[in-house]
Amino acid sequence: MAVMNSLDWAALALVVVGGLNWGLVGAFGFDLVAAIFGEMSAISRIVYVLVGLAALYMIYFATKAGKS
């Protein structure tokens, strides 16, 4: 089993936030990130970019963990 460092945990948390947000959008049409930070505000856009980067990192992490 792979040991997770701080970057791994942060990426996992961001991916969970993104997944929950998309679940809310799909089920109820409610965008939690936009509700908290404003519709496409600079902070919202940063959150969306960080979630996307975290998802890419988790792909890398999954392949790295699968090889160990």
C-alpha positions in Angstrom: 0.0 0.0 0.0 1.3 3.4 -0.9 2.1 6.0 1.8 0.3 9.3 1.1 2.1 12.6 1.6 0.6 16.0 2.1 0.2 16.7 -1.6 -1.7 13.4 -2.0 -4.1 14.2 0.8 -4.7 17.7 -0.6 -5.3 16.4 -4.1 -7.7 13.8 -2.7 -9.6 16.4 -0.7 -10.0 18.6 -3.8 -11.2 15.7 -5.9 -13.8 14.9 -3.3 -14.9 18.5 -3.2 -15.2 18.5 -7.0 -17.1 15.2 -7.0 -19.5 16.4 -4.4 -20.0 19.7 -6.2 -20.7 17.8 -9.5 -23.1 15.6 -7.6 -25.0 18.6 -6.4 -25.1 20.1 -9.8 -26.4 16.9 -11.4 -29.0 16.1 -8.7 -30.2 19.6 -7.8 -28.8 22.1 -10.2 -26.9 23.7 -7.3 -23.3 24.7 -7.7 -21.8 24.9 -4.2 -18.6 26.5 -5.2 -20.4 29.3 -7.1 -22.8 29.7 -4.1 -19.8 30.2 -1.7 -17.4 32.2 -3.9 -19.7 33.8 -6.5 -20.6 32.8 -10.1 -17.3 32.6 -12.0 -15.5 34.9 -9.6 -11.7 34.8 -9.6 -11.7 32.6 -6.5 -14.3 30.2 -8.0 -12.2 29.9 -11.2 -9.1 29.1 -9.0 -11.0 26.4 -7.1 -12.2 24.9 -10.4 -8.6 24.9 -11.8 -7.2 23.4 -8.6 -9.9 20.6 -8.7 -9.0 19.8 -12.3 -5.2 19.8 -11.5 -5.9 17.6 -8.5 -7.8 15.1 -10.7 -4.9 14.9 -13.1 -2.6 14.4 -10.1 -4.8 11.6 -8.8 -4.5 9.8 -12.1 -0.8 9.9 -11.7 -1.0 8.8 -8.1 -3.3 5.9 -9.0 -0.9 4.7 -11.6 2.1 5.1 -9.2 0.2 3.3 -6.4 -0.8 0.5 -8.7 2.8 -0.3 -9.5 3.9 -0.7 -5.9 
